[in-house]
Amino acid sequence: KTTLTYPKELFLQLQRFPESVKYYFAVSGLKTYAGIMVFWGKNTAIYWGAAITEEGKPLCANQYLLDYAIQESISNNILKFDLGASKGILSLSKFKESFGAKKLMYRSYVVKKL
């Protein structure tokens, strides 16, 4: 189980780009079960993050949201839906492959202060 915490300031700054950042939520009544965040570019959508409650897991709420976002990208003629790195986590790779994802090798860079 991986839990990442991001500063509130990050999300406040992302609100400045409503055309480029989209949030999707699985909600029933007043209950939220899951949420995902997708960055949108001219030809690419990037699945960046997700959260799910224990109650949302058996409902496959994240899968539903991801499928919805992928279908939306197809409707908007987006050429590539990037599910991001799996970082060697086999279960994460299999999850992404269940949506038709193909493994790609790409470089990442780390910038260090001198």
Contact map, one row per residue, 1 for C-alpha under 8 A:
111000000000000000000000000000000000000000000000000000000000000000000000000000000000000000000000000000000000000000
111100000000000000000000000000000000000000000000000000000000000000000000000000000000000000000000000000000000000000
111110000000000000000000000000000000000000000000000000000000000000000000000000000000000000000000000000000000000000
011111000000000000000000000000000000000000000000000000000000000000000000000000000000000000000000000000000000000000
001111100000000000000000000000000000000000000000000000000000000000000000000000000000000000000000000000000000000000
000111110100000000000000000000000000000000000000000000000000000000000000000000000000000000000000000000000000000000
000011111110000000000000000000000000000000000000000000000000000000000000000000000000000000000000000000000000000000
000001111111000000000000000000000000000000000000000000000000000000000000000000000000000000000000000000000000000000
000000111111100000000000000000000000000000000000000000000000000000000000000000000000000000000000000000000000000000
000001111111110000000000000000000000000000000000000000000000000000000000000000000000000000000000000000000000000000
000000111111111000000000000000000000000000000000000000000000000000000000000000000000000000000000000000000000000000
000000011111111100000000000000000000000000000000000000000000000000000000000000000000000000000000000000000000000000
000000001111111100000000000000000000000000000000000000000000000000000000000000000000000000000000000000000000000000
000000000111111111001000000000000000000000000000000000000000000000000000000000000000000000000000000000000000000000
000000000011111111001000000000000000000000000000000000000000000000000000000000000000000000000000000000000000000000
000000000001111111000000000000000000000000000000000000000000000000000000000000000000000000000000000000000000000000
000000000000011111111000000000000000000000000000000000000000000000000000000000000000000000000000000000000000000000
000000000000011111111100000000000000000000000000000000000000000000000000000000000000000000000000000000000000000000
000000000000000011111100000000000000000100000000000000000000000000000000000000000000000000000000000000000000000000
000000000000000011111100000000000000001110000000000000000000000000000000000000000000000000000000000000000000000000
000000000000011011111110000000000000111100000000000000000000000000000000000000000000000000000000000000000000000000
000000000000000001111111000000000000111100000000000000000000000000000000000000000000000000000000000000000000000000
000000000000000000001111100000000011110000000000000000000000000000000000000000000000000000000000000000000000000000
000000000000000000000111110000000011100000000000000000000000000010001000000000000000000000000000000000000000000000
000000000000000000000011111000011111000000000000000000000000000010000000000000000000000000000000000000000000000000
000000000000000000000001111100011110000000000000000000000000110010000000000000000000000000000000000000000000000000
000000000000000000000000111111111100000000000000000000000000000000000000000000000000000000000000000000000000000000
000000000000000000000000011111111000000000000000000000000000000000000000000000000000000000000000000000000000000000
000000000000000000000000001111100000000000000000000000000000000000000000000000000000000000000000000000000000000000
000000000000000000000000001111110000000000000000000000000000000000000000000000000000000000000000000000000000000000
000000000000000000000000001111111000000000000000000000000000000000000000000000000000000000000000000000000000000000
000000000000000000000000111101111110000000000000000000000000000000000000000000000000000000000000000000000000000000
000000000000000000000000111100111110000000000000000110110000100000000000000000000000000000000000000000000000000000
000000000000000000000000111000011111000000000000011110010000110000000000000000000000000000000000000000000000000000
000000000000000000000011110000011111100000000000011100000000010010000000000000000000000000000000000000000000000000
000000000000000000000011100000000111110000000011111000000000010011000000000000000000000000000000000000000000000000
000000000000000000001111000000000011111000000011110000000000000000000000000000000000000000000000000000000000000000
000000000000000000001110000000000001111100001111100000000000000000001000000000000000000000000000000000000000000000
000000000000000000011100000000000000111110001111000000000000000000000000000000000000000000000000000000000000000000
000000000000000000111100000000000000011111011100000000000000000000000000000000000000000000000000000000000000000000
000000000000000000010000000000000000001111111000000000000000000000000000000000000000000000000000000000000000000000
000000000000000000000000000000000000000111110000000000000000000000000000000001000000000000000000000000000000000000
000000000000000000000000000000000000000011111000000000000000000000000000000011110000000000000000000000000000000000
000000000000000000000000000000000000000111111100000000000000000000000000000001111100000000000000000000000000000000
000000000000000000000000000000000000011110111110000000000000000000000000100001011100000000000000000000000000000000
000000000000000000000000000000000000011100011111000000000000000000000000000000001111000000000000000000000000000000
000000000000000000000000000000000001111000001111100000000000000000000000000000001111000000000000000000000000000000
000000000000000000000000000000000001111000000111110000000000000000000000000000000011000000000000000000000000000000
000000000000000000000000000000000001110000000011111000000000000000000000000000000000000000000000000000000000000000
000000000000000000000000000000000111100000000001111100000000010000000000000000000000000000000000000000000000000000
000000000000000000000000000000000111000000000000111110000000010000000000000000000000000000000000000000000000000000
000000000000000000000000000000001110000000000000011111011000110000000000000000000000000000000000000000000000000000
000000000000000000000000000000001100000000000000001111111000000000000000000000000000000000000000000000000000000000
000000000000000000000000000000000000000000000000000111111100000000000000000000000000000000000000000000000000000000
000000000000000000000000000000001000000000000000000011111110000000000000000000000000000000000000000000000000000000
000000000000000000000000000000001100000000000000000111111111110000000000000000000000000000000000000000000000000000
000000000000000000000000000000000000000000000000000111111111110000000000000000000000000000000000000000000000000000
000000000000000000000000000000000000000000000000000001111111100000000000000000000000000000000000000000000000000000
000000000000000000000000000000000000000000000000000000111111100000000000000000000000000000000000000000000000000000
000000000000000000000000000000000000000000000000000000011111111100000000000000000000000000000000000000000000000000
000000000000000000000000010000001100000000000000000100011111111110000000000000000000000000000000000000000000000000
000000000000000000000000010000000111000000000000011100011001111111000000000000000000000000000000000000000000000000
000000000000000000000000000000000000000000000000000000000001111111100000000000000000000000000000000000000000000000
000000000000000000000000000000000000000000000000000000000001111111110000000000000000000000000000000000000000000000
000000000000000000000001110000000011000000000000000000000000111111111000000000000000000000000000000000000000000000
000000000000000000000000000000000001000000000000000000000000011111111100000000000000000000000000000000000000000000
000000000000000000000000000000000000000000000000000000000000001111111110000000000000000000000000001000000000000000
000000000000000000000000000000000000000000000000000000000000000111111111000000000000000000000000000000000000000000
000000000000000000000001000000000000010000000000000000000000000011111111100000000000000000000000000000000000000000
000000000000000000000000000000000000000000000000000000000000000001111111110000001000000000000000000000000000000000
000000000000000000000000000000000000000000000000000000000000000000111111111000000000000000000000000000000000000000
000000000000000000000000000000000000000000000000000000000000000000011111111100000000000000000000000000000000000000
000000000000000000000000000000000000000000001000000000000000000000001111111111001000000000000000000000000000000000
000000000000000000000000000000000000000000000000000000000000000000000111111111100000000000000000000000000000000000
000000000000000000000000000000000000000000000000000000000000000000000011111111000000000000000000000000000000000000
000000000000000000000000000000000000000000000000000000000000000000000001111111000000000000000000000000000000000000
000000000000000000000000000000000000000000100000000000000000000000000000111111100000000000000000000000000000000000
000000000000000000000000000000000000000001111000000000000000000000000000111111111000000000000000000000000000000000
000000000000000000000000000000000000000000110000000000000000000000000000010011111000000000000000000000000000000000
000000000000000000000000000000000000000000111000000000000000000000000000000001111100000000000000000000000000000000
000000000000000000000000000000000000000000011110000000000000000000000100100001111110000000000000000000000000000000
000000000000000000000000000000000000000000011110000000000000000000000000000000011111000000000000000000000000000000
000000000000000000000000000000000000000000000111000000000000000000000000000000001111100000000001000010000000000000
000000000000000000000000000000000000000000000111000000000000000000000000000000000111110000000000000000000000000000
000000000000000000000000000000000000000000000000000000000000000000000000000000000011111000000000000000000000000000
000000000000000000000000000000000000000000000000000000000000000000000000000000000001111111011000000000000000000000
000000000000000000000000000000000000000000000000000000000000000000000000000000000000111110000000000000000000000000
000000000000000000000000000000000000000000000000000000000000000000000000000000000000011111001000000000000000000000
000000000000000000000000000000000000000000000000000000000000000000000000000000000000011111111000000000000000000000
000000000000000000000000000000000000000000000000000000000000000000000000000000000000010111111100000000000000000000
000000000000000000000000000000000000000000000000000000000000000000000000000000000000000011111110000000000000000000
000000000000000000000000000000000000000000000000000000000000000000000000000000000000010011111111000000000000000000
000000000000000000000000000000000000000000000000000000000000000000000000000000000000010111111111100000000000000000
000000000000000000000000000000000000000000000000000000000000000000000000000000000000000001111111110000000000000000
000000000000000000000000000000000000000000000000000000000000000000000000000000000000000000111111111000000000000000
000000000000000000000000000000000000000000000000000000000000000000000000000000000010000000011111111110000000000000
000000000000000000000000000000000000000000000000000000000000000000000000000000000000000000001111111111000000000000
000000000000000000000000000000000000000000000000000000000000000000000000000000000000000000000111111110000000000000
000000000000000000000000000000000000000000000000000000000000000000100000000000000000000000000011111110000000000000
000000000000000000000000000000000000000000000000000000000000000000000000000000000000000000000001111111000000000000
000000000000000000000000000000000000000000000000000000000000000000000000000000000010000000000001111111100000000000
000000000000000000000000000000000000000000000000000000000000000000000000000000000000000000000000100111110000000000
000000000000000000000000000000000000000000000000000000000000000000000000000000000000000000000000000011111000000000
000000000000000000000000000000000000000000000000000000000000000000000000000000000000000000000000000001111100000000
000000000000000000000000000000000000000000000000000000000000000000000000000000000000000000000000000000111110000000
000000000000000000000000000000000000000000000000000000000000000000000000000000000000000000000000000000011111000000
000000000000000000000000000000000000000000000000000000000000000000000000000000000000000000000000000000001111100000
000000000000000000000000000000000000000000000000000000000000000000000000000000000000000000000000000000000111110000
000000000000000000000000000000000000000000000000000000000000000000000000000000000000000000000000000000000011111000
000000000000000000000000000000000000000000000000000000000000000000000000000000000000000000000000000000000001111100
000000000000000000000000000000000000000000000000000000000000000000000000000000000000000000000000000000000000111110
000000000000000000000000000000000000000000000000000000000000000000000000000000000000000000000000000000000000011111
000000000000000000000000000000000000000000000000000000000000000000000000000000000000000000000000000000000000001111
000000000000000000000000000000000000000000000000000000000000000000000000000000000000000000000000000000000000000111
